[in-house]
Amino acid sequence: MTDAVVDEIDGRMIRIGDQWLADFASCNYLGFDLEREIIDAIPAYLDRWGTHPSWSRLLGSPVLYPQLEERLTQLLGADDTLVLPTITLIHTSVIPVLAGSGTVYVDRRAHKTIYEGCELAAAHGATVKRFAFEDADDLERLLKEGGPSPRLICLDGVNSMTGNAVDVPAFAELARAYGALLYVDDAHGFGVIGERGDEETSPYGSRGNGVVRYAGESYDHVIFVAGLSKAYSSLGAFIACPSELKRLLKTAAPPYLYSGPSPIASLATALVGLEVNERRGDEVRADLWRKTSRVLDSLDALGVHTPNRSGFPIVEVPLARHEDIDAVGRFLFDNGIYVTLAAYPLVPRKEVGFRIQITAANTDAEIAQLVDVLHRLTNGFDLQPARDERRAA
């Protein structure tokens, strides 16, 4: 289940060679990649703008860019946003700017692309210190040790393996107390979770405006980074930040100065997707929560452990014996299930297993197929036994 060539799709079914499989490796959480309203809207944008504006953003931006930034700013409730092509480009260009010759504190389990940005910051003179996974107490220990300013704390919003959200209020409080900036990568949370309130249709909250709003936090001392390539099925990413920092990044961040922009179809996909989200995104998220709960409930019934405590649509299933990973992957593939495998040394031996990603576009029949195959999997392989952990959603 690596480096596969997908020959055909039919909804969330994919064909690899002669084998049709239910796709549970997609990050298109809201199913907007298959949303007919979005697809049908794209040709009009192409007729007006062509396929690709090849200017760097420093030279010129189609009006779609400021429109998208304005819509994102309103959705997030942030001061301002800057759209760039990918989260990876944001990490590698923005983290060194924010860190300067100061100190970067990075979660030991932060995404590899965050580490790439931190390594570039170190090459430019910053000091990099690592704190234990999602451990605010360990971070405070390092902050108390001191270090040159500016100070930057880097971590994931929703972890890409466990599916759990970090304790944003605890880390934001430390950032404010110690004069640091909290830099949050919410690649897997934005679009899925959002602000809480009496009108919410599911435990995911409302509007899908990200982990900071989901946690009831403000953007004081918080830099929020997220992508459009997952929930919004588009090639794009953004950083939510004060307008003063946005102006600085327009001259200091290489992707704004030198990189090619996102294609017109991607900008249009994001704009129309935001319109769909405003009208019926909460309905989509409620359906996504229902489908995810069905998968998590089936694992509970089987007595199988998953570190997912959040109820969010990323479900890691670790194996009892890491040596079984190839055979488990083959079993799932042969039984029509496509997932993400997590093998050693990409993850520690005790976490070797597979990751299930549920999307709103997965049908109830596909969910039923997954549940059935998981049941049969437990008859032939040992998975880690369930632990006494309460699920939030």
N, C-alpha and C positions, 0 to 999 in steps of 0.2 A: 504494500500500500504506500509506496513511495515512488516518485518520479513517474507516475502513471500517465498515460495518454488517454484522455477521455474522448471517445469517438462520437458520442451522441448524448443528448439529454432529453428527457421527457418529464417536465416538471422537476421534482427532486429525485427522479430516477436517473442514473447515469449508466452508460454502456462503456465498458473497457474490454476491447476485443469482442468476444462473443458473450460476455457475462453482463447481465443487467443487475444493478445493485441499488439499494436505497441509500441515498447519500446522507450520512450523518457526520461528514467532515467539513461541511460548508459553514462559513461564518456569515452568510447572508441572513442574519437572524430574523429580520422582518419580512423576508421573502420578496423584497422590492426588486430583486434581479428578474423576477418572473411576473411582476405586477403590470398588467396590460395597460392601465392608465398611464403609467410612467413610460413604458415602451412606445406607446402610440404618440406621446408628446415630443419625442426626440427629433423626428424628421423636420419639424418646423424650425427648430433651433439650427439644424444643419443647413437648411435652405438659407437661413439668414446669415450664418456666421462661417459656413464651411466646416471642415472636419477639425481643424487645429490652428489656433493662433500661435505662430512660432516665435512671437516676441518673448523675451524674458519679461517678467512682470515689471522690472525696472523701466523697460522701454514703453510698455503699454499693456493694459489689461482690458479685455472685453468687459462691458458693463455687467456681464454675468458675475464677475468676481465680486465687485462691491455689493451687488444684490445678494449674493450668497453670504457674504460676511455680515451684512446687516441682518439677514434672517437668522443666522446662527447666534449673533449677539443677542437678539431678542429672545430666542429660545432658551439660551443659557442664563440670561439675566446677568451677563458679564459686561465689563466696560467696553471691550472691543475684541475683535478677532482678526486673525491674519490667516488666509488660506494658502497652503503650499501643497506640492504634489503628494507627499507621503509622510507618514509619521517618522519613518527612518531618517528622511532628510531633515525633518524638524529636530530630532534628537541630535544628529551629528552636527547641525549648524547652530542650534539655539543653546544647547547645554554649555558648549565652550564660551559663548558670549555671556551667559548669565554667571558662569563660574569665574571668569577672568583668571586672576592669580590667587583666588581664594580657596575655599574648601568645599568639596562635594561629598555628601553623605548619601550612599546608595544602598538600597536593600540588596542583600546577598542573592535573593532570588528574583531580582528585577529582570525584565525581558532583556534578551541579548542586545537588542538595538539600543536600549538605554545605556547598557555598558559600553557600546561602541561610542556613544556620545561622551560618556565619562572618560574613556580612554583618550579621546581627542582633546578633552579639556585638560587632562593630565599632561599631554604633549605640549600644550600651550602654557603650562606653568601652574595649573591647579593641583591641589593635594586631594587625593581620593581616599575616603574611608568607608568601610563597609559595615553595616549593622545587620543583626540577625533578622531573619525573615519576619516581616510585619511586626517587629518587636520595638515598640515605642520606648520602653525602658532602656534597651540597649542603645538606641539612638541618643537618648538623653545623656547616657554615660559618655558617649563620644562628644556630644555638644559641650558638656561640662569640662572636657579636657582642653577645650579652646582650639583655635586654629584661625588662620588668616581669613579675613572677610574679602568678598562677599561669601555667604554661606548658602548652599543649595542642597535640598533634600529631594532625592529622586526615588520614585516608587511607582508601582502599578496601581490603578484604581480597582479593577476587577482582574484577579489573577487568571492568566490564560490556561492554567492547568487545573487548579482547584475550583475555579468558578466563583470564588468568594471575594467579597469586597473588603478592601483594607479599612481600618478604623480611621477614616479621614479626620474626624474631629480631634482625636488624640494627636495625630501628626501635625495638624494645622495649629493646634495649641502650642506645641513645641516650637514650630516655626516662628510664631509670633513672640513667644517668650524669649527666644534666643536670636532674634533678628535675622532669621533665615527666610528663604523662599521655599515653599513646598511645590515641587514639580510633579504633577500627577499625569500618568499616561493611562487614559481611560478607553483604550482601543476596543475593549470587549464590553464596556458598560454603556457607552454613549449609544443612544437609540433604543436600548433595552430597559434601563432603569432611569428613574427620574424623581422629581419632587413628590413628597408624600402629602396626602390630604384626604379629607372626607369623601371627595368625589372620585378617588382612584378606583379603577375597575379590576385591579389585581395587586398582589403584594409587590409588583415591580414598580409601583408608583405611577405617576402621570407624566406624559409629554416626552419621556425618554431623553431628558436633558442632562443625564450623566450622574456619576457617582457623587460629585460634590453637592448637587442639589438633592439627590437621594438621601444624603447624610444630614441635610438641613444646614449645610455650611455656607459661608460666604466665600468670596474670592479674595478676601483680605490676606495678603501674603501667600496666595495660591496662584500658581500658573497651571492652567488646565489644557492638556493636549489630547486630541482624539482624532479619529479617522472617519472618513466617509466610505471606506472600502468594505466595511463589514455590514452594519445595520442598513446603510444607505446604498450599498452595492455600487459604489462609484469610486473612481480614482481621484482621491483628494484627501486632504487632512487639514487640520487647523490648530492654532494655538489661541486660546482665550487669555487676554492679558490687558494691562492698562494701555491706553492709547500712546502714552509716552514710549513704552517699550516697543509697541508696534512700529512707531516711527524709527526707532533705533534699528530694529531688525530689517527694515527696508534698505538700510545701507550696510548692515553688518552680517546678514544671513546670506551665504552664497546662493541658496536655491532661489531667493527672490531676485538676486542680481543676475545670475548666470544660467539657471536651469530652464529647460523648456516647461511650459505650463501644462495643466491638465487639459485633455482634449475637450472640445465643445460638448460632445455627448456626455462626458462625465460631469461637467458643470451643470448641464441641463438635467441629468438624472438626479443630482443632489437637490437642485431647486424644486423640481416637481415632487421629489420624494418628501421634501419638507412640507409641501402643500398637502400631500396625502397624509403625512404624519399629523398635521394640525387637525384634519377632519376626522380621521378614523384610526390614528396610530394606537390609541389606548385600546381599541377593540382588537387590533392585531396583537398587541402585547398580552392581553388577557388570554387569547387563544394560545399564544406561545407558552405562557405560564401553565395553562391547562395541560398541554402536551408534555412539557418538561416534568410536571408533577406526576404524570402517568409513568414516565420512565423511572423517576426517583422512587415512586411507590413500589414499582416492580422490583427494584433492587432491594428495598427494605423487606419486601415479602420473601425474597430469596435469601435474606440474611447476608447480603454482599455489602462490603464497605465501599463508600465513595467519600472523598474529603469534602464534597460539596455540601455545605451547611446553609447556603443562601437560597437554594431553589432556582438559581439562575441557569440559563440553558447551556452550560458547559459542565459535563459530567465525566469526571475521570474515574476509571475502574482499574485499580492496581491489582496485579497478579500476586498469588502467594509465592510462586517461583518465577524469578525473572527469566529463567532459561526457557520458559514456555512461550515467550512472546511470538516467535515465528510461527509456531503451531497454532496459537490462538488467532493470529492475524489471518492465517490460511483458512481456519475454520469459519471465521466471520465472512471472509471474502467468498468462500464456496457456498455459504448460505445466504448470499445476497445482501450483505451489510458492509458498507464502506465507512470506516472510521479512521481517526488519526492514531497511529501507533506511537508510543513513547518508550523507546528502548534505551538501555544502558549503552554508552555513557552520556547520552543526552539528558537523562534523568538519573538520580541515584537508584541503585538496585532495588531498594525497598519501594520505589515508586514506579517501577516499570509496569506498563499496562497499556490501556487504550483510552482515548478521549472521545466521548460522544458529544456532538454539537447538534442541538435541536434548532430547527428554524420553523417559522410560521408556515412555510410552504411545504413542510413535511405533512403528508396526509395522515389521517387516523389509521388507514390501512398500513402505512409504512411504520407508524409507531407500534401497531400491533405486531407487525413482522419483527421489529427490533426486540420487543418484549419476549416474543416466542423464541427467538434465536438466543437471547441472553439466558433464558431458562434452560435451553438445551446445552448451552456452553457450560453451565455450572455442573451438568452431569458428566462432562468429560475432562474438565480442568478445575484446578483449585484457585479460587479468587480469595482475596483477603476477607475475613469475616467482619460483619458489621460491628460497629462500636456504638456505645451509648452517647450519641451526639444529637442534639436537637436541631431540626431544620427550621430556618427562619421564615421561609416563604412556602 
